Every structure is written in structure tokens, then in C-alpha cells.
Amino acid sequence: MTINDILAGESKNVEFKEVRPDKSIKYIKSVVAFANGKGGSIVFGVDDKRKVLGISDDIVFSEIDAITNAISDSCEPAIVPDVYPQTIEGKTVIVAEISSGRQKPYYIKADGITDGVYVRVSGTSRKADRAMTQEMYYESEGRSYDMVIQRDLKISDDDIEKLCADMKEVALANCSNSSQKRAVKDLTKNILLNWGILAEDDKGVVYPTNAYVFLTGKDSLLSKIQCGMFKGTTRGIFVDKRDYDGPLWEQVEEAFQFVLRNIHLGARLEGIYRNDIYELPPDSIRELIINAVMNCSFLQPSHVQVAIYDDRLEITTPGGLLPGVTIERMKEGYSQIRNHALAHAFSYMNLIEGWGTGIPKLIREMREYGLREPEFIDMEIALRINLYRRKKDEFYNNIIEQSEKSEVRESDEVRSKCAQDTLKARSRYAQSALKDEFSAQEKAVIDYIAENGSITSAQLSALLSVKIRRSQIILRGLVESGIILKKGISKNIFYVFNVKY
């Protein structure tokens, strides 16, 4: 610990104690919570106001022994802390460092596994409920809850064939080209067994797993996406609220469309085409919702939540970060999947572009949109990602500004190309012996275009002092000869050199 760590105060992985409490339970809860989470430190000799009080030098080592023994004797499985003295501001404190454990769930031995499991939430140690405890079992054993067999449910071959057909239909719909469509293969029962969407017992009986239940929407109590739009920047007043259940891929699409309906949409004309522009990058929004589903802890009573505020889009995933995953590593492209069977299904249905690419892509796209970097909040029992929005006026003003820049750029490009074409054609005309074959009126047309880049029938009429009809006949003859081209329509017809002449 450094003085800067002390000044930062207590947090999800730092706790202060003025002295070692007489009753060890007052800090053992935090020890267990740190071991069940991402680790942490308890500093003895610092008060809640961050004042360094210190521990008397003559009892430092006896206190270290007492803390070490209390932790070793009180926790199950055994927790081995790193307890050591440290000098801060000339005073000695004791630091007990607890590493994230690999045999979760850890619990207070005297309270048993039912009542003795604790987790760290918002800088405090709280008792874990049954769902959190189960989740820790699955994580420590490397198992995936979505692959757990549902023995109470029966399925037929027709049910399996329907799921295979539905998933293939979704996969084809998400293909971007014909070659990708040709790569989509038929699904079979064996493939679903291999992925963990189905499971087979020792007698050869096939059962659905939780993944099958979630994919088919058979259990809306566990599998659901909750969407809400709020007035202001807090959850005080609902403007719109929807709960989506049913097959997971349908939930994802409905939640995605909910966001698009409730964020600002602008448009920019690029040539003759209208280009719709959302204030936030749509592809990244969709991928965030998909990632939230794949990494959701379906054991917890809460659901994936998508909330829209005046200043941000907020996506919350129950379950938090998996062991080994940190915010910093996520930003670099590192990822782990909580629900392995669902990941196979979503990958087959072309709902996932590439493993670990979502967060770096999101950060890059937000930067390209001129928006601040996304905010990632590790809530221990949940992960929240905030995408910050512009104010409505700022968004539309930005669209106008970008459109004006685009129009200037396109106009400059057109003028530049016309100038280049005119110079090329003028050079060829000057070097061509064919110029002697043209009449004086035709040479006047060619000279005018060479000088000005283009000509209209009205300009030619004024130049030669002839009627419009006569000027049109002269221009038509030059078009037929191939030296000039007719451009534009109706009242906006003009003539330029044919660079291929």
C-alpha cells in the first residue's frame, strides 16, 4: 500500500481497520468476500477517514500472527493470506492481502456454506444468496450453467428438427453475401449434442439442456431482456418499458430495435442516396446486447437490462466479469464466455463477428463518432457498460456540419475531375490533325469548352449569334462525331469533352 492508495479510500478491493477487532468475524467476512471475488487488501492501522493511526511497534508481529491464524482457522476452503507490516507516513500499518481463490465458494466455517458465503458489492461485504453460490461452483469447476441437463423436460425428434430449422433460417438471414450463405450447413441432433444444447445420459436418452430452454424461449422467468427508456438521467420516470422473452435471438433483435427507436436518427444525402445516421454505432449496440446474453448469469434473479437515458445508453449484464477478465484486458480484446453452448449457437447463426473483437471495435467506433469512450463499470455481481450520447441539438448540428463538409468535398472532387478531363481533351485536340475537319462554328464550340470546361445550347446561341435551334443542331453533330458528350437532363443539359475521344 502507498499513501496514494490510502488517500483513495476504501473500495471494492481495499478496506481499513483502526485496529484488529477482538472478534475476528468483523474482518473475516471481507476476507471471504475478497477470496470469492478478485482479491483485495485489509489495512489495519487506518481509520475510515483515511487517517493513518499506525500499530504499536512492540505488538506488530504478534498482531500479524493473530490475523494470519484467524484467517486460516475461520475459512473453508483454507485461505492463505499474505500479511506483512508497512511504513506509511512514518507509522507502521499491517496489510493483509487476499488473493482471488480457485476453490470457490469460500465461506466462514462456523456459519457453513449456506450462510457463510460473502461477496464484495460496491465496497462492502455482503452475504451471497444461493444463486451467487451456485454460480461460484460452476466457475471454479469450469462448467457452464447453460449446459446443465433439464431432466424434467421431454423433447421429441420433431422438436429438435424444428430448432435446427429455425437456427438455420436465422443463420441464412444474417448472411451478408451468397458465399456466406453457401457456407451455412444443416444442423443435426449430433451437432446440438456436441455443443451442449442437448445432452445424453448413460442409457442413451436425449434431454434438453438449459441452452435449449433459452434458445426456444421455454423459460421466460430466467431468460428475458428488460428494456426501458427514462426521462432525464435517472430511473425516476419511465417513458417506455418493454420486457422481451421468447427465443433468445428474437429477444436480441427486439431489444436492438427498441434502442434504435429511442435514440436520435439523422440523415445525410450522399449524391442521390440517403444515408441514415444514428447517434450511436448500431453494429456495436447489437453486439453489446449479444455479449450481454452470452455472458449473463441465468442463475441470478435479475435479467439483462437495456436502459436509455437523456445522456447515455446503459447495458447491464448479471454475473459480472469471469475470473481472469479485467476491464483493461477487455479493452485489449481479451474475452471469456460464461455460456458456452449459447456461444456455439450464436456463432452458427452469424450473430457474432469475431471473438474478442466487440469491445475494441466499440471503442474505435465511438471515437469515430466523436463521442467519449464507453464507460465500463465492474459491479462485482454485474457488468455495466455506458455509451454516452450527445444532446439532441448537438447531434443534429453535427449532422449538418458533416453534410456541409461532405458536399464541399464532393464538389471539389467533381470540379477537380472536370478540370483534369478538360486539360486532357484540350491537349489531344491541339495535337489532333482532325481539328482542321471541323467547321468554324464547331471549332468555336470546341474552343469554348477547352476554355470553360462545358457549354450549353444557350451559351452557344449567344456565342455564335444564332437561334437556339441552330445551336442544338451544331452540338448534336459534335455529339454524334464523338468529340463531346451530352450531360444532365431537362433544363440542366450541358456538353463536355469526351475524354475517350
C-alpha positions as CSV (number, residue, x, y, z in Angstrom):
1,M,0.0,0.0,0.0
2,T,1.1,3.5,-0.7
3,I,0.0,6.9,0.6
4,N,-1.9,7.3,-2.6
5,D,-3.8,4.1,-2.0
6,I,-4.7,5.3,1.4
7,L,-5.9,8.7,0.2
8,A,-8.0,6.9,-2.4
9,G,-10.1,5.5,0.4
10,E,-11.9,2.2,0.8
11,S,-13.1,0.5,-2.4
12,K,-14.2,-2.9,-3.7
13,N,-10.7,-4.3,-3.0
14,V,-9.5,-2.2,-0.1
15,E,-10.8,-2.0,3.5
16,F,-9.5,-0.1,6.5
17,K,-9.5,-1.1,10.2
18,E,-8.2,1.1,13.0
19,V,-7.1,-1.9,15.0
20,R,-7.5,-5.6,14.8
21,P,-11.0,-6.2,16.2
22,D,-11.4,-8.5,19.2
23,K,-14.0,-10.5,17.2
24,S,-12.3,-11.7,14.0
25,I,-15.7,-12.1,12.3
26,K,-15.7,-8.3,11.7
27,Y,-13.0,-8.7,9.1
28,I,-13.2,-12.4,8.1
29,K,-16.4,-11.6,6.1
30,S,-14.2,-9.3,4.0
31,V,-11.5,-11.9,3.7
32,V,-14.0,-14.4,2.3
33,A,-15.6,-11.8,0.0
34,F,-12.1,-11.0,-1.4
35,A,-11.3,-14.6,-2.0
36,N,-14.7,-15.1,-3.7
37,G,-14.0,-12.1,-5.9
38,K,-10.9,-10.6,-7.4
39,G,-8.9,-10.4,-4.3
40,G,-8.2,-7.4,-2.0
41,S,-6.4,-6.0,1.0
42,I,-7.4,-5.1,4.6
43,V,-5.2,-2.4,6.1
44,F,-5.0,-2.4,9.9
45,G,-4.0,0.9,11.5
46,V,-6.0,3.3,9.2
47,D,-9.4,4.7,10.2
48,D,-12.5,5.3,7.9
49,K,-11.4,8.9,7.3
50,R,-8.1,7.7,5.8
51,K,-6.1,8.9,8.7
52,V,-3.0,6.7,9.4
53,L,-3.0,5.8,13.1
54,G,-0.5,3.0,13.0
55,I,0.1,-0.1,15.0
56,S,2.5,0.0,18.0
57,D,5.8,-1.5,17.0
58,D,6.0,-3.7,20.1
59,I,2.9,-5.7,19.1
60,V,3.2,-5.6,15.3
61,F,4.4,-9.2,14.8
62,S,2.0,-10.7,17.4
63,E,-0.8,-8.9,15.6
64,I,0.3,-10.4,12.3
65,D,0.3,-13.9,13.8
66,A,-3.2,-13.3,15.2
67,I,-4.6,-12.1,11.9
68,T,-3.0,-15.0,10.0
69,N,-4.2,-17.6,12.4
70,A,-7.8,-16.2,12.5
71,I,-8.0,-16.3,8.7
72,S,-6.5,-19.8,8.5
73,D,-8.8,-21.2,11.2
74,S,-12.1,-19.4,10.2
75,C,-12.3,-20.0,6.5
76,E,-13.2,-23.1,4.3
77,P,-11.6,-24.0,2.0
78,A,-8.4,-22.7,3.6
79,I,-7.3,-19.2,2.7
80,V,-3.6,-18.4,3.0
81,P,-3.2,-14.6,3.2
82,D,0.0,-12.6,2.8
83,V,0.2,-10.5,6.0
84,Y,3.1,-8.0,6.4
85,P,4.0,-4.7,8.0
86,Q,4.4,-1.5,6.0
87,T,5.5,2.0,7.0
88,I,3.3,4.9,5.8
89,E,3.9,8.5,6.9
90,G,6.4,7.2,9.5
91,K,3.9,4.8,11.1
92,T,3.6,1.1,10.9
93,V,0.4,-0.5,9.5
94,I,-0.4,-4.1,8.8
95,V,-1.6,-5.2,5.3
96,A,-3.4,-8.5,4.8
97,E,-3.5,-9.3,1.1
98,I,-6.1,-11.9,0.0
99,S,-5.8,-13.4,-3.5
100,S,-8.7,-14.4,-5.6
101,G,-9.3,-18.1,-4.8
102,R,-9.5,-21.1,-7.2
103,Q,-11.8,-23.2,-4.9
104,K,-14.8,-21.0,-4.8
105,P,-17.1,-20.6,-3.0
106,Y,-15.2,-19.7,0.2
107,Y,-17.2,-19.4,3.4
108,I,-16.9,-18.8,7.1
109,K,-16.5,-22.2,8.6
110,A,-18.7,-21.5,11.7
111,D,-21.7,-20.4,9.6
112,G,-21.5,-23.1,7.0
113,I,-21.8,-22.9,3.2
114,T,-25.5,-21.9,3.4
115,D,-25.0,-18.7,5.5
116,G,-21.2,-18.1,5.4
117,V,-20.5,-17.1,1.8
118,Y,-19.8,-13.4,1.2
119,V,-19.1,-11.3,-1.9
120,R,-17.9,-7.8,-2.4
121,V,-20.5,-5.3,-3.7
122,S,-19.9,-1.5,-4.0
123,G,-17.1,-1.5,-1.4
124,T,-18.9,-3.6,1.2
125,S,-19.0,-7.3,2.0
126,R,-22.5,-8.8,1.7
127,K,-23.8,-12.3,2.2
128,A,-24.2,-14.2,-1.1
129,D,-27.5,-15.7,-2.0
130,R,-28.0,-19.2,-3.2
131,A,-27.8,-18.3,-6.9
132,M,-24.4,-16.5,-6.4
133,T,-23.1,-19.5,-4.5
134,Q,-24.1,-21.8,-7.3
135,E,-22.5,-19.6,-9.9
136,M,-19.2,-19.8,-8.0
137,Y,-19.4,-23.6,-8.1
138,Y,-19.8,-23.6,-11.9
139,E,-17.0,-21.0,-12.4
140,S,-14.5,-22.9,-10.2
141,E,-15.2,-26.2,-11.8
142,G,-15.1,-24.8,-15.3
143,R,-18.6,-25.7,-16.1
144,S,-21.3,-23.8,-17.9
145,Y,-24.8,-23.4,-16.5
146,D,-26.4,-23.4,-19.9
147,M,-25.1,-27.0,-20.4
148,V,-26.9,-28.4,-17.3
149,I,-29.4,-31.1,-18.2
150,Q,-33.1,-30.4,-17.7
151,R,-34.3,-33.9,-16.9
152,D,-37.9,-32.8,-16.1
153,L,-38.4,-31.7,-19.8
154,K,-39.0,-34.2,-22.6
155,I,-38.3,-33.4,-26.3
156,S,-39.1,-35.3,-29.5
157,D,-37.2,-35.6,-32.7
158,D,-39.7,-33.1,-34.2
159,D,-38.8,-30.6,-31.5
160,I,-35.1,-31.0,-32.3
161,E,-35.7,-30.7,-36.1
162,K,-37.7,-27.5,-35.6
163,L,-34.9,-25.9,-33.5
164,C,-32.3,-26.9,-36.2
165,A,-34.5,-25.5,-38.9
166,D,-35.2,-22.2,-37.0
167,M,-31.5,-21.7,-36.3
168,K,-30.5,-22.3,-40.0
169,E,-33.2,-19.8,-41.1
170,V,-31.7,-17.2,-38.7
171,A,-28.1,-18.0,-39.9
172,L,-29.1,-17.5,-43.6
173,A,-30.9,-14.3,-42.8
174,N,-27.8,-12.9,-41.2
175,C,-25.5,-13.7,-44.1
176,S,-24.2,-10.7,-46.0
177,N,-23.4,-12.5,-49.3
178,S,-24.1,-15.6,-51.3
179,S,-20.8,-17.3,-50.4
180,Q,-21.5,-16.9,-46.8
181,K,-25.0,-18.5,-47.3
182,R,-23.4,-21.4,-49.1
183,A,-21.2,-22.0,-46.0
184,V,-24.2,-22.5,-43.7
185,K,-24.6,-26.2,-43.1
186,D,-27.6,-28.1,-41.9
187,L,-27.8,-28.7,-38.1
188,T,-28.3,-32.2,-36.7
189,K,-29.0,-33.7,-33.3
190,N,-25.4,-34.8,-33.1
191,I,-24.2,-31.2,-33.6
192,L,-26.5,-30.0,-30.8
193,L,-25.2,-32.7,-28.5
194,N,-21.7,-31.7,-29.3
195,W,-22.4,-28.1,-28.5
196,G,-24.2,-28.9,-25.2
197,I,-27.6,-27.7,-26.4
198,L,-28.7,-31.3,-25.9
199,A,-27.3,-34.0,-23.5
200,E,-27.4,-37.8,-23.5
201,D,-27.5,-39.9,-20.3
202,D,-25.9,-43.3,-19.8
203,K,-29.0,-45.0,-21.2
204,G,-28.9,-43.1,-24.4
205,V,-31.9,-40.9,-23.6
206,V,-31.6,-37.4,-25.0
207,Y,-32.6,-34.5,-22.8
208,P,-32.6,-30.7,-23.4
209,T,-30.2,-28.5,-21.5
210,N,-30.7,-25.0,-20.2
211,A,-29.3,-23.7,-23.6
212,Y,-32.2,-25.5,-25.4
213,V,-34.7,-24.0,-23.0
214,F,-33.2,-20.4,-23.5
215,L,-33.0,-20.8,-27.3
216,T,-36.6,-21.9,-27.6
217,G,-37.9,-19.5,-25.0
218,K,-39.4,-22.2,-22.8
219,D,-38.5,-20.4,-19.6
220,S,-39.2,-16.6,-19.5
221,L,-38.5,-16.5,-15.8
222,L,-34.8,-17.0,-16.3
223,S,-34.3,-15.8,-19.9
224,K,-35.5,-12.3,-20.5
225,I,-34.2,-8.9,-21.7
226,Q,-35.7,-5.9,-19.9
227,C,-35.7,-2.6,-21.8
228,G,-36.6,0.9,-20.6
229,M,-36.4,4.5,-21.7
230,F,-36.3,7.1,-18.9
231,K,-36.8,10.8,-18.8
232,G,-33.7,12.6,-17.5
233,T,-30.6,10.8,-16.3
234,T,-32.0,8.6,-13.5
235,R,-34.6,5.8,-13.3
236,G,-37.2,8.1,-11.9
237,I,-39.8,8.4,-14.7
238,F,-40.4,5.7,-17.3
239,V,-41.1,6.9,-20.9
240,D,-41.3,3.4,-22.4
241,K,-40.8,0.0,-20.9
242,R,-40.7,-3.4,-22.5
243,D,-39.9,-7.0,-21.4
244,Y,-38.9,-9.3,-24.2
245,D,-39.0,-13.1,-23.8
246,G,-39.2,-16.0,-26.3
247,P,-36.3,-17.4,-28.3
248,L,-33.0,-15.6,-27.4
249,W,-32.2,-14.5,-30.9
250,E,-35.6,-12.8,-31.1
251,Q,-35.0,-11.1,-27.7
252,V,-31.7,-9.7,-29.0
253,E,-33.3,-8.3,-32.2
254,E,-36.3,-6.8,-30.3
255,A,-34.0,-5.2,-27.7
256,F,-31.8,-3.9,-30.6
257,Q,-34.8,-2.4,-32.4
258,F,-36.0,-0.9,-29.1
259,V,-32.8,1.1,-28.8
260,L,-32.9,2.2,-32.4
261,R,-36.4,3.5,-32.0
262,N,-35.4,5.6,-29.0
263,I,-32.2,7.2,-30.0
264,H,-31.7,10.1,-32.4
265,L,-31.7,9.4,-36.1
266,G,-30.4,11.8,-38.7
267,A,-29.8,11.6,-42.5
268,R,-27.2,12.8,-44.9
269,L,-27.5,12.9,-48.6
270,E,-24.5,11.4,-50.5
271,G,-25.1,12.1,-54.1
272,I,-28.6,10.8,-54.9
273,Y,-28.6,8.4,-51.9
274,R,-29.9,9.0,-48.4
275,N,-27.7,7.7,-45.7
276,D,-29.4,7.2,-42.3
277,I,-27.1,8.0,-39.3
278,Y,-27.8,7.0,-35.8
279,E,-26.2,8.9,-32.9
280,L,-24.6,5.7,-31.6
281,P,-23.0,3.0,-33.7
282,P,-25.8,0.4,-34.4
283,D,-23.5,-2.6,-35.0
284,S,-21.7,-2.1,-31.7
285,I,-25.1,-1.8,-29.9
286,R,-26.3,-5.1,-31.3
287,E,-23.0,-6.8,-30.4
288,L,-23.1,-5.5,-26.8
289,I,-26.6,-6.9,-26.4
290,I,-25.5,-10.3,-27.8
291,N,-22.5,-10.3,-25.5
292,A,-24.7,-9.5,-22.5
293,V,-26.8,-12.5,-23.3
294,M,-23.9,-14.9,-23.8
295,N,-22.3,-13.8,-20.5
296,C,-25.4,-13.4,-18.4
297,S,-25.6,-15.4,-15.2
298,F,-29.0,-17.1,-15.6
299,L,-28.8,-18.3,-12.0
300,Q,-29.4,-14.8,-10.7
301,P,-32.9,-13.5,-10.3
302,S,-32.1,-10.3,-12.4
303,H,-32.0,-10.1,-16.2
304,V,-30.1,-8.3,-18.9
305,Q,-31.2,-4.7,-18.8
306,V,-31.0,-2.1,-21.6
307,A,-31.8,1.4,-20.3
308,I,-31.9,4.6,-22.3
309,Y,-31.4,8.0,-20.6
310,D,-31.1,11.5,-21.9
311,D,-27.3,11.3,-21.7
312,R,-26.5,7.6,-22.2
313,L,-27.3,4.1,-23.2
314,E,-26.8,1.6,-20.3
315,I,-26.5,-2.2,-20.8
316,T,-26.2,-4.3,-17.6
317,T,-25.3,-7.9,-17.5
318,P,-26.0,-10.0,-14.4
319,G,-22.9,-12.1,-13.3
320,G,-20.1,-9.6,-13.6
321,L,-16.7,-10.4,-15.0
322,L,-15.4,-14.0,-15.1
323,P,-12.1,-15.0,-13.4
324,G,-9.1,-13.6,-15.2
325,V,-11.1,-10.9,-17.1
326,T,-10.5,-7.3,-16.2
327,I,-11.7,-4.1,-17.8
328,E,-8.3,-3.3,-19.1
329,R,-7.9,-6.8,-20.7
330,M,-11.4,-6.4,-22.2
331,K,-10.4,-3.2,-23.9
332,E,-7.4,-5.1,-25.5
333,G,-9.7,-7.8,-26.9
334,Y,-9.5,-10.5,-24.3
335,S,-12.7,-12.3,-23.6
336,Q,-14.2,-15.4,-21.9
337,I,-17.6,-16.8,-22.4
338,R,-19.9,-17.8,-19.5
339,N,-22.5,-19.7,-21.6
340,H,-20.5,-22.0,-23.9
341,A,-23.5,-23.7,-25.6
342,L,-25.2,-20.4,-26.4
343,A,-21.9,-19.1,-27.8
344,H,-21.8,-22.0,-30.3
345,A,-25.4,-21.3,-31.3
346,F,-24.9,-17.6,-31.7
347,S,-21.8,-18.1,-33.7
348,Y,-23.6,-20.6,-36.1
349,M,-26.4,-18.1,-36.6
350,N,-23.9,-15.4,-37.7
351,L,-24.7,-13.2,-34.7
352,I,-21.0,-13.0,-33.7
353,E,-18.4,-11.4,-35.9
354,G,-15.3,-12.5,-34.1
355,W,-14.3,-13.5,-30.6
356,G,-12.9,-10.6,-28.5
357,T,-13.4,-8.0,-31.2
358,G,-16.5,-6.4,-29.8
359,I,-15.1,-4.0,-27.2
360,P,-12.1,-2.8,-29.2
361,K,-14.5,-2.2,-32.2
362,L,-16.9,-0.3,-29.9
363,I,-14.2,2.0,-28.6
364,R,-13.0,2.7,-32.1
365,E,-16.5,3.4,-33.4
366,M,-17.3,5.7,-30.5
367,R,-14.1,7.6,-31.3
368,E,-15.1,7.9,-35.0
369,Y,-18.5,9.2,-34.0
370,G,-16.7,11.9,-32.0
371,L,-18.2,10.6,-28.7
372,R,-16.4,9.9,-25.4
373,E,-15.0,6.5,-24.7
374,P,-17.5,4.0,-23.3
375,E,-17.6,3.6,-19.5
376,F,-17.1,0.1,-18.1
377,I,-18.3,-0.5,-14.5
378,D,-17.4,-3.7,-12.7
379,M,-20.1,-4.1,-10.1
380,E,-18.7,-7.5,-9.0
381,I,-22.1,-9.2,-9.4
382,A,-22.8,-7.4,-12.7
383,L,-21.1,-5.6,-15.5
384,R,-22.4,-2.3,-16.8
385,I,-21.4,-0.5,-20.0
386,N,-22.4,3.1,-20.6
387,L,-22.4,4.7,-24.1
388,Y,-22.7,8.4,-23.7
389,R,-25.0,10.4,-26.1
390,R,-24.9,13.9,-27.4
391,K,-27.7,16.4,-26.7
392,K,-30.3,16.4,-29.4
393,D,-29.3,19.8,-30.8
394,E,-25.6,18.9,-30.8
395,F,-26.3,15.7,-32.7
396,Y,-28.3,17.3,-35.5
397,N,-25.9,20.3,-35.7
398,N,-23.1,17.7,-36.1
399,I,-25.0,16.0,-38.9
400,I,-25.4,19.4,-40.7
401,E,-21.7,20.2,-40.3
402,Q,-20.6,16.8,-41.6
403,S,-23.1,17.1,-44.5
404,E,-21.7,20.5,-45.5
405,K,-18.1,19.2,-45.3
406,S,-19.2,16.2,-47.4
407,E,-20.8,18.5,-50.0
408,V,-17.8,20.7,-50.3
409,R,-15.5,17.7,-50.6
410,E,-17.7,16.1,-53.3
411,S,-18.0,19.4,-55.2
412,D,-14.2,19.9,-55.1
413,E,-13.7,16.3,-56.4
414,V,-16.1,16.9,-59.3
415,R,-14.5,20.2,-60.2
416,S,-11.1,18.7,-60.0
417,K,-12.0,15.8,-62.2
418,C,-13.7,18.1,-64.8
419,A,-10.6,20.3,-64.9
420,Q,-8.4,17.2,-65.4
421,D,-10.7,15.9,-68.2
422,T,-10.7,19.3,-69.9
423,L,-6.9,19.5,-69.9
424,K,-6.6,16.0,-71.3
425,A,-9.1,16.6,-74.1
426,R,-7.7,20.1,-74.9
427,S,-4.2,18.6,-75.3
428,R,-5.5,15.8,-77.6
429,Y,-7.5,18.4,-79.6
430,A,-4.5,20.7,-80.0
431,Q,-2.3,17.7,-81.2
432,S,-5.0,16.2,-83.5
433,A,-5.0,16.8,-87.2
434,L,-8.7,16.2,-87.2
435,K,-9.3,19.7,-85.8
436,D,-9.0,21.0,-89.4
437,E,-12.0,18.9,-90.4
438,F,-14.4,20.9,-88.2
439,S,-16.3,23.9,-89.3
440,A,-15.8,27.3,-87.9
441,Q,-18.9,27.0,-85.7
442,E,-17.8,23.6,-84.4
443,K,-14.3,24.9,-83.7
444,A,-15.9,27.7,-81.7
445,V,-17.8,25.1,-79.6
446,I,-14.6,23.1,-79.0
447,D,-12.5,26.2,-78.1
448,Y,-15.2,27.4,-75.7
449,I,-15.3,24.0,-73.9
450,A,-11.5,23.9,-73.8
451,E,-11.5,27.3,-72.1
452,N,-14.5,26.9,-69.8
453,G,-14.9,23.2,-69.3
454,S,-18.5,22.9,-70.6
455,I,-21.1,24.7,-72.8
456,T,-24.9,24.9,-73.0
457,S,-27.1,25.4,-76.1
458,A,-28.0,28.9,-74.8
459,Q,-24.3,29.8,-74.3
460,L,-23.6,28.6,-77.9
461,S,-26.5,30.6,-79.2
462,A,-25.2,33.8,-77.7
463,L,-21.6,33.0,-78.8
464,L,-22.5,32.5,-82.5
465,S,-25.5,34.8,-82.5
466,V,-27.7,32.0,-83.8
467,K,-31.0,30.7,-82.7
468,I,-31.3,28.0,-80.0
469,R,-32.4,25.5,-82.6
470,R,-29.3,26.0,-84.7
471,S,-27.0,25.7,-81.7
472,Q,-28.7,22.4,-80.7
473,I,-28.1,21.1,-84.3
474,I,-24.4,22.0,-84.1
475,L,-24.0,20.4,-80.6
476,R,-25.8,17.3,-81.7
477,G,-23.4,16.9,-84.7
478,L,-20.4,17.1,-82.3
479,V,-22.0,14.5,-80.0
480,E,-22.5,12.1,-83.0
481,S,-18.9,12.7,-84.0
482,G,-17.9,11.6,-80.5
483,I,-15.8,14.6,-79.5
484,I,-18.2,15.9,-76.9
485,L,-20.8,14.3,-74.5
486,K,-24.2,15.4,-73.5
487,K,-24.8,15.6,-69.7
488,G,-27.7,16.4,-67.4
489,I,-31.4,16.3,-68.0
490,S,-34.2,18.6,-68.9
491,K,-33.3,22.3,-68.4
492,N,-29.9,21.3,-67.0
493,I,-28.4,19.8,-70.1
494,F,-24.7,20.8,-70.9
495,Y,-21.9,19.5,-73.0
496,V,-18.3,18.5,-72.1
497,F,-15.3,16.9,-73.9
498,N,-15.4,13.1,-74.4
499,V,-12.2,12.1,-72.7
500,K,-12.3,8.8,-74.6
501,Y,-12.2,10.6,-78.0
